[in-house]
Amino acid sequence: MHETVVPAVPEKDRVTKYMELLTLEQKIGQRFIINIKGSKLTDQIISYIQDEYA
């Protein structure tokens, strides 16, 4: 019997292919899956989002 060998796909390529399947709305949602404490938008939070996700 002979096994089929599937080449390993680098993590970056898997993520890229997955992201290609998402709608724009889903991609935007994926960008903001982070934990921000509190319920008010502060200058610190705005800075964090701009610095990390721009």
Secondary structure, DSSP 8 states (H G I E B T S, - for coil): ----------HHHHHHHHHHHS-HHHHHHHHT-----SSS--HHHHHHHHHHH-
